[in-house]
Amino acid sequence: MFLSIEELIVQSKNFPSVAELMIAQEIEFSGASRKKIRDTMQRNLEVMQSSVEEGIAGVKSVTGLTGGDAKKVNTYLENGDFLSGELILKAVRNAIATNEVNAKMGLICATPTAGSAGVLAGVLTAIAEKKNFSLDEQIDFLFTAGAFGLVIGNNASISGAEGGCQAEVGSASAMAAAALVLFNGGNVEQAGEAVAMTIKNMMGLICDPVAGLVEVPCVKRNALGSSLAFVSADLALAGVKSVIPADEVIDAMYKVGQQMPSMFKETAEGGLAQTPTALRLAKELGFAAEV
């Protein structure tokens, strides 16, 4: 059993991959068969793929606050005159698509939460298309991300209500960054560096949903979180290291979450949720968002 990034790195040396280490741990704790565990993860993958496709086609949320942006980004990509790299923009598009489906009350895979579901789905579907990942590789990508997410969840938090958005989109972005490193030829140590750099740059991010809904600013944060995952992975693959070790960064995130005022933890009592526009929208939608 691994409880830290350091332990994950050490124990992974005894397995063919981090994915296999994660599967072994799941077998030990759940008692489920290897086939059942992989079949469950395959189902998660299928849900991710479906939500991306549905979102790109164009959806609107129940409230009307969000929707249609994934389709806009897709059109922008097709026009070809964009500034960011195509891979990153596809991940951004796919992340938005996933979260727009979530806001529509559609079926998504919470990774690690519903509010941050777009990051890993967006990153994986984009990189899988570019590198022609097999089904098994895509499933292993998710197990790999899950291994790092397990450490973050056990030592900090993945809940916006407990730790702010750093705990949701920050954790999701770190998970995606680690998997990207390992699936682009990097080693486990470099994956840990990517985790550290990602969380450091998401640290302190508050959770301030307008009208208390997981729409604004959540959808766009997933988009930018997916782009950060790629940048962190590239930095780690280039040999850039975090001065502060990943486990210490995760611990720092936990402490920041504890110290963060409740108004910044999914209560809609601070941040963007208390702007004039947000208050007007909350009133129009029939939600109380006043302090």
CORQUI-V219661 format. One record per residue. N is the residue number from 0. PSI is psi in whole degrees, 0 to 359 (none if undefined). Layout:
((N/PSI) (N/PSI))
This chain:
((0/134) (1/134) (2/355) (3/166) (4/321) (5/315) (6/323) (7/316) (8/314) (9/311) (10/333) (11/339) (12/340) (13/5) (14/158) (15/333) (16/167) (17/325) (18/317) (19/326) (20/316) (21/319) (22/318) (23/319) (24/321) (25/321) (26/316) (27/318) (28/326) (29/334) (30/1) (31/159) (32/159) (33/319) (34/316) (35/320) (36/316) (37/324) (38/321) (39/317) (40/326) (41/321) (42/319) (43/317) (44/316) (45/322) (46/318) (47/311) (48/318) (49/319) (50/324) (51/312) (52/316) (53/317) (54/320) (55/326) (56/335) (57/114) (58/162) (59/143) (60/166) (61/322) (62/338) (63/1) (64/325) (65/165) (66/147) (67/352) (68/326) (69/321) (70/321) (71/315) (72/323) (73/317) (74/319) (75/318) (76/316) (77/330) (78/336) (79/351) (80/72) (81/163) (82/317) (83/168) (84/151) (85/319) (86/314) (87/317) (88/325) (89/321) (90/319) (91/313) (92/313) (93/326) (94/314) (95/316) (96/314) (97/313) (98/334) (99/325) (100/321) (101/316) (102/338) (103/0) (104/30) (105/181) (106/123) (107/170) (108/117) (109/114) (110/90) (111/351) (112/169) (113/320) (114/341) (115/20) (116/339) (117/331) (118/300) (119/321) (120/317) (121/314) (122/311) (123/313) (124/328) (125/313) (126/327) (127/322) (128/316) (129/318) (130/7) (131/50) (132/140) (133/171) (134/314) (135/322) (136/322) (137/320) (138/318) (139/326) (140/317) (141/320) (142/322) (143/311) (144/320) (145/326) (146/315) (147/325) (148/326) (149/317) (150/314) (151/315) (152/324) (153/334) (154/346) (155/251) (156/154) (157/14) (158/126) (159/328) (160/337) (161/321) (162/8) (163/180) (164/340) (165/327) (166/338) (167/284) (168/325) (169/313) (170/316) (171/318) (172/320) (173/318) (174/314) (175/319) (176/317) (177/315) (178/322) (179/317) (180/310) (181/333) (182/10) (183/27) (184/3) (185/172) (186/175) (187/325) (188/318) (189/325) (190/321) (191/323) (192/320) (193/320) (194/313) (195/313) (196/324) (197/309) (198/323) (199/324) (200/1) (201/354) (202/135) (203/357) (204/122) (205/164) (206/108) (207/63) (208/128) (209/128) (210/16) (211/14) (212/146) (213/68) (214/298) (215/122) (216/17) (217/317) (218/312) (219/328) (220/324) (221/320) (222/309) (223/330) (224/323) (225/324) (226/323) (227/325) (228/318) (229/318) (230/316) (231/319) (232/317) (233/319) (234/314) (235/318) (236/334) (237/352) (238/4) (239/136) (240/154) (241/130) (242/322) (243/123) (244/152) (245/317) (246/325) (247/326) (248/316) (249/318) (250/320) (251/320) (252/319) (253/315) (254/321) (255/319) (256/321) (257/323) (258/346) (259/130) (260/150) (261/335) (262/343) (263/16) (264/71) (265/18) (266/349) (267/27) (268/2) (269/181) (270/219) (271/333) (272/344) (273/13) (274/157) (275/318) (276/317) (277/319) (278/321) (279/316) (280/319) (281/319) (282/317) (283/326) (284/352) (285/21) (286/137) (287/125) (288/27) (289/149) (290/none))
